[in-house]
Amino acid sequence: MILHSVFFYLKEGAPAETAGLMKTEILDTLSAITSVREILAGPPQGIDRDVVDNDYAMSLHAKFDDLEGLQAYQSDTVHVAFVEKFKPHFERIRVFDTRTG
């Protein structure tokens, strides 16, 4: 199993509703990609600790059976459209792909 975690940092001046729209699209559209086993999305919890990064606006966490499933997701037209729609608002993204079992 692979856990694909993406942390989206938005540009200053991005429309206030951007993070909420991203969450809706993650849960409603990216979840429909057949290789996705589970998908979660949300903003930082806001825990005040030195080691916690609360600067991102939205995160995505998707589970895949294997590398082929992750690669199919990344090239799926639904995923590509999501990236193209929101990319103008990204300051940066951080991606962590973790083998979980």
Biopython code that builds the backbone (N, CA, C, O; Angstrom):
import numpy as np
from Bio.PDB.StructureBuilder import StructureBuilder

atoms = [
    (1, "MET", "N", (0.858, -1.176, 0.000)),
    (1, "MET", "CA", (0.000, 0.000, 0.000)),
    (1, "MET", "C", (0.903, 1.237, 0.000)),
    (1, "MET", "O", (1.957, 1.247, 0.636)),
    (2, "ILE", "N", (0.481, 2.263, -0.711)),
    (2, "ILE", "CA", (1.199, 3.537, -0.758)),
    (2, "ILE", "C", (0.260, 4.633, -0.263)),
    (2, "ILE", "O", (-0.890, 4.728, -0.692)),
    (3, "LEU", "N", (0.769, 5.452, 0.642)),
    (3, "LEU", "CA", (0.055, 6.641, 1.103)),
    (3, "LEU", "C", (0.684, 7.842, 0.413)),
    (3, "LEU", "O", (1.862, 8.139, 0.613)),
    (4, "HIS", "N", (-0.098, 8.520, -0.389)),
    (4, "HIS", "CA", (0.331, 9.697, -1.159)),
    (4, "HIS", "C", (-0.207, 10.923, -0.433)),
    (4, "HIS", "O", (-1.415, 11.159, -0.415)),
    (5, "SER", "N", (0.697, 11.709, 0.171)),
    (5, "SER", "CA", (0.298, 12.902, 0.923)),
    (5, "SER", "C", (0.829, 14.138, 0.226)),
    (5, "SER", "O", (2.011, 14.220, -0.108)),
    (6, "VAL", "N", (-0.056, 15.098, 0.009)),
    (6, "VAL", "CA", (0.302, 16.340, -0.674)),
    (6, "VAL", "C", (-0.134, 17.503, 0.202)),
    (6, "VAL", "O", (-1.264, 17.549, 0.687)),
    (7, "PHE", "N", (0.791, 18.447, 0.396)),
    (7, "PHE", "CA", (0.509, 19.639, 1.187)),
    (7, "PHE", "C", (0.593, 20.845, 0.257)),
    (7, "PHE", "O", (1.631, 21.098, -0.354)),
    (8, "PHE", "N", (-0.516, 21.589, 0.157)),
    (8, "PHE", "CA", (-0.640, 22.714, -0.761)),
    (8, "PHE", "C", (-0.474, 24.028, 0.001)),
    (8, "PHE", "O", (-1.197, 24.309, 0.956)),
    (9, "TYR", "N", (0.487, 24.813, -0.443)),
    (9, "TYR", "CA", (0.724, 26.146, 0.104)),
    (9, "TYR", "C", (0.248, 27.128, -0.954)),
    (9, "TYR", "O", (0.719, 27.090, -2.090)),
    (10, "LEU", "N", (-0.671, 27.998, -0.598)),
    (10, "LEU", "CA", (-1.254, 28.910, -1.576)),
    (10, "LEU", "C", (-0.539, 30.255, -1.592)),
    (10, "LEU", "O", (0.007, 30.711, -0.587)),
    (11, "LYS", "N", (-0.563, 30.864, -2.756)),
    (11, "LYS", "CA", (0.043, 32.188, -2.909)),
    (11, "LYS", "C", (-0.731, 33.211, -2.085)),
    (11, "LYS", "O", (-1.943, 33.102, -1.899)),
    (12, "GLU", "N", (-0.005, 34.197, -1.602)),
    (12, "GLU", "CA", (-0.663, 35.319, -0.950)),
    (12, "GLU", "C", (-1.562, 35.973, -1.991)),
    (12, "GLU", "O", (-1.143, 36.197, -3.127)),
    (13, "GLY", "N", (-2.783, 36.273, -1.610)),
    (13, "GLY", "CA", (-3.723, 36.864, -2.536)),
    (13, "GLY", "C", (-4.592, 35.859, -3.275)),
    (13, "GLY", "O", (-5.464, 36.254, -4.049)),
    (14, "ALA", "N", (-4.373, 34.567, -3.053)),
    (14, "ALA", "CA", (-5.271, 33.567, -3.652)),
    (14, "ALA", "C", (-6.675, 33.799, -3.092)),
    (14, "ALA", "O", (-6.817, 34.158, -1.922)),
    (15, "PRO", "N", (-7.698, 33.604, -3.895)),
    (15, "PRO", "CA", (-9.062, 33.805, -3.390)),
    (15, "PRO", "C", (-9.312, 33.006, -2.105)),
    (15, "PRO", "O", (-8.859, 31.869, -1.978)),
    (16, "ALA", "N", (-10.022, 33.601, -1.175)),
    (16, "ALA", "CA", (-10.247, 33.007, 0.140)),
    (16, "ALA", "C", (-10.911, 31.634, 0.053)),
    (16, "ALA", "O", (-10.689, 30.780, 0.911)),
    (17, "GLU", "N", (-11.717, 31.423, -0.973)),
    (17, "GLU", "CA", (-12.450, 30.157, -1.085)),
    (17, "GLU", "C", (-11.636, 29.036, -1.731)),
    (17, "GLU", "O", (-12.135, 27.917, -1.857)),
    (18, "THR", "N", (-10.411, 29.306, -2.137)),
    (18, "THR", "CA", (-9.621, 28.314, -2.879)),
    (18, "THR", "C", (-9.447, 27.014, -2.112)),
    (18, "THR", "O", (-9.689, 25.943, -2.669)),
    (19, "ALA", "N", (-9.039, 27.072, -0.862)),
    (19, "ALA", "CA", (-8.800, 25.840, -0.088)),
    (19, "ALA", "C", (-10.080, 25.022, 0.041)),
    (19, "ALA", "O", (-10.045, 23.798, -0.086)),
    (20, "GLY", "N", (-11.198, 25.675, 0.289)),
    (20, "GLY", "CA", (-12.475, 24.964, 0.400)),
    (20, "GLY", "C", (-12.890, 24.313, -0.906)),
    (20, "GLY", "O", (-13.402, 23.194, -0.914)),
    (21, "LEU", "N", (-12.670, 25.011, -2.008)),
    (21, "LEU", "CA", (-12.979, 24.442, -3.327)),
    (21, "LEU", "C", (-12.083, 23.244, -3.622)),
    (21, "LEU", "O", (-12.527, 22.252, -4.199)),
    (22, "MET", "N", (-10.828, 23.345, -3.225)),
    (22, "MET", "CA", (-9.916, 22.219, -3.419)),
    (22, "MET", "C", (-10.396, 21.006, -2.641)),
    (22, "MET", "O", (-10.413, 19.894, -3.169)),
    (23, "LYS", "N", (-10.784, 21.211, -1.394)),
    (23, "LYS", "CA", (-11.248, 20.093, -0.568)),
    (23, "LYS", "C", (-12.459, 19.423, -1.207)),
    (23, "LYS", "O", (-12.527, 18.195, -1.270)),
    (24, "THR", "N", (-13.400, 20.208, -1.674)),
    (24, "THR", "CA", (-14.591, 19.660, -2.315)),
    (24, "THR", "C", (-14.218, 18.830, -3.536)),
    (24, "THR", "O", (-14.728, 17.724, -3.714)),
    (25, "GLU", "N", (-13.334, 19.356, -4.376)),
    (25, "GLU", "CA", (-12.947, 18.613, -5.587)),
    (25, "GLU", "C", (-12.161, 17.354, -5.254)),
    (25, "GLU", "O", (-12.318, 16.331, -5.921)),
    (26, "ILE", "N", (-11.317, 17.416, -4.229)),
    (26, "ILE", "CA", (-10.571, 16.227, -3.823)),
    (26, "ILE", "C", (-11.549, 15.128, -3.423)),
    (26, "ILE", "O", (-11.446, 13.992, -3.886)),
    (27, "LEU", "N", (-12.491, 15.474, -2.565)),
    (27, "LEU", "CA", (-13.416, 14.470, -2.034)),
    (27, "LEU", "C", (-14.456, 14.021, -3.053)),
    (27, "LEU", "O", (-14.880, 12.866, -3.032)),
    (28, "ASP", "N", (-14.873, 14.919, -3.947)),
    (28, "ASP", "CA", (-15.943, 14.593, -4.887)),
    (28, "ASP", "C", (-15.454, 14.072, -6.234)),
    (28, "ASP", "O", (-16.141, 13.263, -6.858)),
    (29, "THR", "N", (-14.290, 14.512, -6.699)),
    (29, "THR", "CA", (-13.858, 14.107, -8.029)),
    (29, "THR", "C", (-12.628, 13.195, -8.013)),
    (29, "THR", "O", (-12.619, 12.160, -8.680)),
    (30, "LEU", "N", (-11.598, 13.569, -7.264)),
    (30, "LEU", "CA", (-10.404, 12.716, -7.236)),
    (30, "LEU", "C", (-10.714, 11.362, -6.623)),
    (30, "LEU", "O", (-10.092, 10.360, -6.975)),
    (31, "SER", "N", (-11.659, 11.330, -5.719)),
    (31, "SER", "CA", (-12.046, 10.063, -5.086)),
    (31, "SER", "C", (-12.654, 9.077, -6.081)),
    (31, "SER", "O", (-12.694, 7.875, -5.818)),
    (32, "ALA", "N", (-13.125, 9.578, -7.217)),
    (32, "ALA", "CA", (-13.759, 8.714, -8.223)),
    (32, "ALA", "C", (-12.747, 8.006, -9.123)),
    (32, "ALA", "O", (-13.124, 7.121, -9.892)),
    (33, "ILE", "N", (-11.484, 8.377, -9.039)),
    (33, "ILE", "CA", (-10.461, 7.708, -9.845)),
    (33, "ILE", "C", (-10.335, 6.275, -9.341)),
    (33, "ILE", "O", (-10.182, 6.048, -8.141)),
    (34, "THR", "N", (-10.398, 5.322, -10.244)),
    (34, "THR", "CA", (-10.567, 3.917, -9.859)),
    (34, "THR", "C", (-9.432, 3.354, -9.015)),
    (34, "THR", "O", (-9.673, 2.446, -8.220)),
    (35, "SER", "N", (-8.218, 3.847, -9.151)),
    (35, "SER", "CA", (-7.107, 3.289, -8.372)),
    (35, "SER", "C", (-7.040, 3.835, -6.949)),
    (35, "SER", "O", (-6.271, 3.330, -6.131)),
    (36, "VAL", "N", (-7.833, 4.857, -6.642)),
    (36, "VAL", "CA", (-7.850, 5.426, -5.288)),
    (36, "VAL", "C", (-8.631, 4.494, -4.369)),
    (36, "VAL", "O", (-9.796, 4.193, -4.626)),
    (37, "ARG", "N", (-7.989, 4.041, -3.303)),
    (37, "ARG", "CA", (-8.655, 3.167, -2.332)),
    (37, "ARG", "C", (-9.343, 3.978, -1.243)),
    (37, "ARG", "O", (-10.405, 3.592, -0.755)),
    (38, "GLU", "N", (-8.744, 5.095, -0.864)),
    (38, "GLU", "CA", (-9.322, 6.004, 0.140)),
    (38, "GLU", "C", (-8.669, 7.356, -0.075)),
    (38, "GLU", "O", (-7.498, 7.442, -0.445)),
    (39, "ILE", "N", (-9.444, 8.417, 0.163)),
    (39, "ILE", "CA", (-8.879, 9.759, 0.032)),
    (39, "ILE", "C", (-9.440, 10.637, 1.136)),
    (39, "ILE", "O", (-10.628, 10.580, 1.455)),
    (40, "LEU", "N", (-8.574, 11.441, 1.707)),
    (40, "LEU", "CA", (-8.935, 12.375, 2.773)),
    (40, "LEU", "C", (-8.359, 13.736, 2.416)),
    (40, "LEU", "O", (-7.387, 13.825, 1.666)),
    (41, "ALA", "N", (-8.952, 14.787, 2.948)),
    (41, "ALA", "CA", (-8.450, 16.134, 2.703)),
    (41, "ALA", "C", (-8.808, 17.027, 3.879)),
    (41, "ALA", "O", (-9.838, 16.836, 4.526)),
    (42, "GLY", "N", (-7.950, 18.004, 4.150)),
    (42, "GLY", "CA", (-8.261, 18.947, 5.209)),
    (42, "GLY", "C", (-7.152, 19.963, 5.418)),
    (42, "GLY", "O", (-6.027, 19.783, 4.954)),
    (43, "PRO", "N", (-7.493, 21.038, 6.130)),
    (43, "PRO", "CA", (-6.517, 22.068, 6.466)),
    (43, "PRO", "C", (-5.730, 21.654, 7.713)),
    (43, "PRO", "O", (-6.040, 20.635, 8.330)),
    (44, "PRO", "N", (-4.717, 22.437, 8.083)),
    (44, "PRO", "CA", (-3.976, 22.109, 9.300)),
    (44, "PRO", "C", (-4.888, 22.173, 10.524)),
    (44, "PRO", "O", (-5.833, 22.961, 10.571)),
    (45, "GLN", "N", (-4.589, 21.337, 11.502)),
    (45, "GLN", "CA", (-5.347, 21.336, 12.760)),
    (45, "GLN", "C", (-5.044, 22.581, 13.582)),
    (45, "GLN", "O", (-5.882, 23.027, 14.367)),
    (46, "GLY", "N", (-3.854, 23.142, 13.407)),
    (46, "GLY", "CA", (-3.484, 24.345, 14.141)),
    (46, "GLY", "C", (-2.837, 24.060, 15.488)),
    (46, "GLY", "O", (-2.861, 24.906, 16.382)),
    (47, "ILE", "N", (-2.262, 22.878, 15.637)),
    (47, "ILE", "CA", (-1.588, 22.519, 16.881)),
    (47, "ILE", "C", (-0.332, 23.371, 17.022)),
    (47, "ILE", "O", (0.464, 23.462, 16.088)),
    (48, "ASP", "N", (-0.153, 23.987, 18.168)),
    (48, "ASP", "CA", (0.955, 24.904, 18.418)),
    (48, "ASP", "C", (2.138, 24.158, 19.041)),
    (48, "ASP", "O", (2.267, 24.061, 20.261)),
    (49, "ARG", "N", (3.003, 23.632, 18.150)),
    (49, "ARG", "CA", (4.237, 22.972, 18.567)),
    (49, "ARG", "C", (5.327, 23.360, 17.578)),
    (49, "ARG", "O", (5.046, 23.582, 16.401)),
    (50, "ASP", "N", (6.546, 23.443, 18.039)),
    (50, "ASP", "CA", (7.662, 23.852, 17.175)),
    (50, "ASP", "C", (7.827, 22.967, 15.953)),
    (50, "ASP", "O", (8.250, 23.450, 14.903)),
    (51, "VAL", "N", (7.506, 21.692, 16.060)),
    (51, "VAL", "CA", (7.741, 20.749, 14.969)),
    (51, "VAL", "C", (6.570, 20.631, 14.001)),
    (51, "VAL", "O", (6.666, 19.914, 13.006)),
    (52, "VAL", "N", (5.473, 21.317, 14.272)),
    (52, "VAL", "CA", (4.273, 21.207, 13.441)),
    (52, "VAL", "C", (4.221, 22.349, 12.426)),
    (52, "VAL", "O", (4.361, 23.516, 12.790)),
    (53, "ASP", "N", (4.022, 22.009, 11.164)),
    (53, "ASP", "CA", (3.885, 22.981, 10.086)),
    (53, "ASP", "C", (2.401, 23.285, 9.892)),
    (53, "ASP", "O", (1.631, 22.427, 9.459)),
    (54, "ASN", "N", (2.018, 24.502, 10.213)),
    (54, "ASN", "CA", (0.634, 24.937, 10.041)),
    (54, "ASN", "C", (0.490, 25.946, 8.897)),
    (54, "ASN", "O", (-0.525, 26.635, 8.797)),
    (55, "ASP", "N", (1.499, 26.028, 8.047)),
    (55, "ASP", "CA", (1.503, 27.050, 7.002)),
    (55, "ASP", "C", (0.809, 26.639, 5.708)),
    (55, "ASP", "O", (0.521, 27.496, 4.873)),
    (56, "TYR", "N", (0.536, 25.357, 5.524)),
    (56, "TYR", "CA", (-0.145, 24.928, 4.295)),
    (56, "TYR", "C", (-1.635, 25.258, 4.411)),
    (56, "TYR", "O", (-2.156, 25.455, 5.509)),
    (57, "ALA", "N", (-2.305, 25.313, 3.267)),
    (57, "ALA", "CA", (-3.729, 25.659, 3.251)),
    (57, "ALA", "C", (-4.631, 24.429, 3.194)),
    (57, "ALA", "O", (-5.719, 24.422, 3.769)),
    (58, "MET", "N", (-4.172, 23.391, 2.496)),
    (58, "MET", "CA", (-4.982, 22.180, 2.320)),
    (58, "MET", "C", (-4.029, 21.002, 2.131)),
    (58, "MET", "O", (-2.939, 21.139, 1.577)),
    (59, "SER", "N", (-4.475, 19.845, 2.607)),
    (59, "SER", "CA", (-3.702, 18.621, 2.388)),
    (59, "SER", "C", (-4.598, 17.553, 1.792)),
    (59, "SER", "O", (-5.816, 17.553, 1.971)),
    (60, "LEU", "N", (-3.951, 16.639, 1.076)),
    (60, "LEU", "CA", (-4.620, 15.511, 0.433)),
    (60, "LEU", "C", (-3.854, 14.258, 0.853)),
    (60, "LEU", "O", (-2.623, 14.248, 0.853)),
    (61, "HIS", "N", (-4.580, 13.212, 1.209)),
    (61, "HIS", "CA", (-3.970, 11.939, 1.591)),
    (61, "HIS", "C", (-4.744, 10.829, 0.886)),
    (61, "HIS", "O", (-5.918, 10.597, 1.176)),
    (62, "ALA", "N", (-4.078, 10.150, -0.036)),
    (62, "ALA", "CA", (-4.737, 9.107, -0.830)),
    (62, "ALA", "C", (-3.982, 7.795, -0.685)),
    (62, "ALA", "O", (-2.752, 7.768, -0.651)),
    (63, "LYS", "N", (-4.744, 6.707, -0.601)),
    (63, "LYS", "CA", (-4.155, 5.374, -0.499)),
    (63, "LYS", "C", (-4.311, 4.637, -1.825)),
    (63, "LYS", "O", (-5.350, 4.706, -2.481)),
    (64, "PHE", "N", (-3.242, 3.928, -2.200)),
    (64, "PHE", "CA", (-3.209, 3.131, -3.423)),
    (64, "PHE", "C", (-2.664, 1.757, -3.093)),
    (64, "PHE", "O", (-1.854, 1.610, -2.177)),
    (65, "ASP", "N", (-3.104, 0.745, -3.837)),
    (65, "ASP", "CA", (-2.625, -0.615, -3.622)),
    (65, "ASP", "C", (-1.139, -0.759, -3.930)),
    (65, "ASP", "O", (-0.424, -1.504, -3.259)),
    (66, "ASP", "N", (-0.679, -0.028, -4.964)),
    (66, "ASP", "CA", (0.691, -0.219, -5.421)),
    (66, "ASP", "C", (1.132, 0.979, -6.264)),
    (66, "ASP", "O", (0.362, 1.910, -6.502)),
    (67, "LEU", "N", (2.386, 0.932, -6.706)),
    (67, "LEU", "CA", (2.946, 2.016, -7.505)),
    (67, "LEU", "C", (2.187, 2.215, -8.808)),
    (67, "LEU", "O", (2.016, 3.349, -9.256)),
    (68, "GLU", "N", (1.732, 1.134, -9.419)),
    (68, "GLU", "CA", (0.973, 1.251, -10.665)),
    (68, "GLU", "C", (-0.313, 2.044, -10.448)),
    (68, "GLU", "O", (-0.711, 2.834, -11.304)),
    (69, "GLY", "N", (-0.962, 1.832, -9.301)),
    (69, "GLY", "CA", (-2.173, 2.575, -8.984)),
    (69, "GLY", "C", (-1.900, 4.055, -8.803)),
    (69, "GLY", "O", (-2.670, 4.894, -9.271)),
    (70, "LEU", "N", (-0.799, 4.382, -8.123)),
    (70, "LEU", "CA", (-0.415, 5.781, -7.944)),
    (70, "LEU", "C", (-0.099, 6.428, -9.288)),
    (70, "LEU", "O", (-0.501, 7.563, -9.544)),
    (71, "GLN", "N", (0.616, 5.712, -10.142)),
    (71, "GLN", "CA", (0.961, 6.259, -11.454)),
    (71, "GLN", "C", (-0.279, 6.451, -12.325)),
    (71, "GLN", "O", (-0.374, 7.429, -13.066)),
    (72, "ALA", "N", (-1.225, 5.519, -12.235)),
    (72, "ALA", "CA", (-2.473, 5.667, -12.989)),
    (72, "ALA", "C", (-3.237, 6.901, -12.522)),
    (72, "ALA", "O", (-3.795, 7.632, -13.340)),
    (73, "TYR", "N", (-3.266, 7.133, -11.224)),
    (73, "TYR", "CA", (-3.917, 8.313, -10.640)),
    (73, "TYR", "C", (-3.274, 9.592, -11.163)),
    (73, "TYR", "O", (-3.969, 10.524, -11.567)),
    (74, "GLN", "N", (-1.947, 9.631, -11.152)),
    (74, "GLN", "CA", (-1.247, 10.852, -11.545)),
    (74, "GLN", "C", (-1.456, 11.206, -13.006)),
    (74, "GLN", "O", (-1.410, 12.382, -13.365)),
    (75, "SER", "N", (-1.684, 10.211, -13.859)),
    (75, "SER", "CA", (-1.902, 10.499, -15.276)),
    (75, "SER", "C", (-3.385, 10.554, -15.652)),
    (75, "SER", "O", (-3.719, 10.859, -16.798)),
    (76, "ASP", "N", (-4.271, 10.264, -14.707)),
    (76, "ASP", "CA", (-5.709, 10.298, -14.979)),
    (76, "ASP", "C", (-6.131, 11.728, -15.337)),
    (76, "ASP", "O", (-5.660, 12.690, -14.731)),
    (77, "THR", "N", (-7.005, 11.855, -16.305)),
    (77, "THR", "CA", (-7.433, 13.185, -16.757)),
    (77, "THR", "C", (-8.121, 13.988, -15.658)),
    (77, "THR", "O", (-8.058, 15.218, -15.667)),
    (78, "VAL", "N", (-8.769, 13.326, -14.722)),
    (78, "VAL", "CA", (-9.422, 14.026, -13.606)),
    (78, "VAL", "C", (-8.366, 14.678, -12.715)),
    (78, "VAL", "O", (-8.525, 15.826, -12.298)),
    (79, "HIS", "N", (-7.291, 13.950, -12.425)),
    (79, "HIS", "CA", (-6.198, 14.504, -11.615)),
    (79, "HIS", "C", (-5.501, 15.642, -12.358)),
    (79, "HIS", "O", (-5.221, 16.689, -11.776)),
    (80, "VAL", "N", (-5.225, 15.436, -13.631)),
    (80, "VAL", "CA", (-4.562, 16.461, -14.435)),
    (80, "VAL", "C", (-5.404, 17.742, -14.458)),
    (80, "VAL", "O", (-4.854, 18.837, -14.345)),
    (81, "ALA", "N", (-6.714, 17.621, -14.601)),
    (81, "ALA", "CA", (-7.602, 18.787, -14.614)),
    (81, "ALA", "C", (-7.586, 19.498, -13.263)),
    (81, "ALA", "O", (-7.600, 20.728, -13.215)),
    (82, "PHE", "N", (-7.556, 18.742, -12.164)),
    (82, "PHE", "CA", (-7.486, 19.335, -10.824)),
    (82, "PHE", "C", (-6.203, 20.169, -10.693)),
    (82, "PHE", "O", (-6.245, 21.311, -10.237)),
    (83, "VAL", "N", (-5.085, 19.600, -11.088)),
    (83, "VAL", "CA", (-3.808, 20.313, -10.988)),
    (83, "VAL", "C", (-3.844, 21.585, -11.831)),
    (83, "VAL", "O", (-3.446, 22.651, -11.363)),
    (84, "GLU", "N", (-4.316, 21.479, -13.060)),
    (84, "GLU", "CA", (-4.354, 22.645, -13.946)),
    (84, "GLU", "C", (-5.279, 23.738, -13.406)),
    (84, "GLU", "O", (-4.986, 24.925, -13.553)),
    (85, "LYS", "N", (-6.380, 23.350, -12.790)),
    (85, "LYS", "CA", (-7.331, 24.321, -12.254)),
    (85, "LYS", "C", (-6.745, 25.109, -11.092)),
    (85, "LYS", "O", (-6.922, 26.324, -11.011)),
    (86, "PHE", "N", (-6.045, 24.420, -10.192)),
    (86, "PHE", "CA", (-5.584, 25.080, -8.970)),
    (86, "PHE", "C", (-4.124, 25.514, -8.998)),
    (86, "PHE", "O", (-3.697, 26.291, -8.144)),
    (87, "LYS", "N", (-3.358, 25.031, -9.960)),
    (87, "LYS", "CA", (-1.930, 25.348, -10.030)),
    (87, "LYS", "C", (-1.621, 26.849, -10.007)),
    (87, "LYS", "O", (-0.629, 27.240, -9.393)),
    (88, "PRO", "N", (-2.408, 27.689, -10.636)),
    (88, "PRO", "CA", (-2.103, 29.130, -10.585)),
    (88, "PRO", "C", (-2.106, 29.705, -9.165)),
    (88, "PRO", "O", (-1.542, 30.773, -8.929)),
    (89, "HIS", "N", (-2.733, 29.009, -8.228)),
    (89, "HIS", "CA", (-2.818, 29.502, -6.857)),
    (89, "HIS", "C", (-1.739, 28.912, -5.946)),
    (89, "HIS", "O", (-1.624, 29.317, -4.789)),
    (90, "PHE", "N", (-0.947, 27.961, -6.451)),
    (90, "PHE", "CA", (0.053, 27.304, -5.615)),
    (90, "PHE", "C", (1.315, 28.154, -5.477)),
    (90, "PHE", "O", (1.911, 28.580, -6.466)),
    (91, "GLU", "N", (1.696, 28.383, -4.247)),
    (91, "GLU", "CA", (3.021, 28.944, -3.963)),
    (91, "GLU", "C", (4.038, 27.814, -4.080)),
    (91, "GLU", "O", (5.104, 27.962, -4.678)),
    (92, "ARG", "N", (3.667, 26.682, -3.487)),
    (92, "ARG", "CA", (4.470, 25.463, -3.582)),
    (92, "ARG", "C", (3.624, 24.297, -3.087)),
    (92, "ARG", "O", (2.582, 24.480, -2.458)),
    (93, "ILE", "N", (4.098, 23.102, -3.387)),
    (93, "ILE", "CA", (3.477, 21.899, -2.830)),
    (93, "ILE", "C", (4.594, 21.008, -2.293)),
    (93, "ILE", "O", (5.736, 21.075, -2.749)),
    (94, "ARG", "N", (4.246, 20.182, -1.327)),
    (94, "ARG", "CA", (5.170, 19.172, -0.807)),
    (94, "ARG", "C", (4.463, 17.836, -0.926)),
    (94, "ARG", "O", (3.296, 17.706, -0.555)),
    (95, "VAL", "N", (5.174, 16.842, -1.447)),
    (95, "VAL", "CA", (4.597, 15.528, -1.682)),
    (95, "VAL", "C", (5.431, 14.489, -0.930)),
    (95, "VAL", "O", (6.661, 14.493, -0.979)),
    (96, "PHE", "N", (4.723, 13.602, -0.236)),
    (96, "PHE", "CA", (5.358, 12.490, 0.469)),
    (96, "PHE", "C", (4.645, 11.210, 0.061)),
    (96, "PHE", "O", (3.440, 11.074, 0.269)),
    (97, "ASP", "N", (5.379, 10.280, -0.512)),
    (97, "ASP", "CA", (4.831, 8.983, -0.893)),
    (97, "ASP", "C", (5.455, 7.945, 0.043)),
    (97, "ASP", "O", (6.669, 7.741, 0.043)),
    (98, "THR", "N", (4.604, 7.295, 0.836)),
    (98, "THR", "CA", (5.055, 6.409, 1.899)),
    (98, "THR", "C", (4.572, 4.992, 1.666)),
    (98, "THR", "O", (3.387, 4.764, 1.421)),
    (99, "ARG", "N", (5.477, 4.055, 1.740)),
    (99, "ARG", "CA", (5.104, 2.631, 1.677)),
    (99, "ARG", "C", (4.574, 2.245, 3.062)),
    (99, "ARG", "O", (5.273, 2.416, 4.061)),
    (100, "THR", "N", (3.358, 1.732, 3.124)),
    (100, "THR", "CA", (2.705, 1.509, 4.419)),
    (100, "THR", "C", (2.368, 0.042, 4.684)),
    (100, "THR", "O", (1.433, -0.228, 5.437)),
    (101, "GLY", "N", (3.040, -0.849, 4.139)),
    (101, "GLY", "CA", (2.741, -2.220, 4.504)),
    (101, "GLY", "C", (3.041, -3.190, 3.515)),
    (101, "GLY", "O", (2.822, -4.382, 3.732)),
]
sb = StructureBuilder()
sb.init_structure("model")
sb.init_model(0)
sb.init_chain("A")
sb.init_seg("    ")
for serial, (resi, resn, name, xyz) in enumerate(atoms, 1):
    if name == "N":
        sb.init_residue(resn, " ", resi, " ")
    sb.init_atom(name, np.array(xyz, "f"), 0.0, 1.0, " ", f" {name:<3s}", serial, name[0])
structure = sb.get_structure()
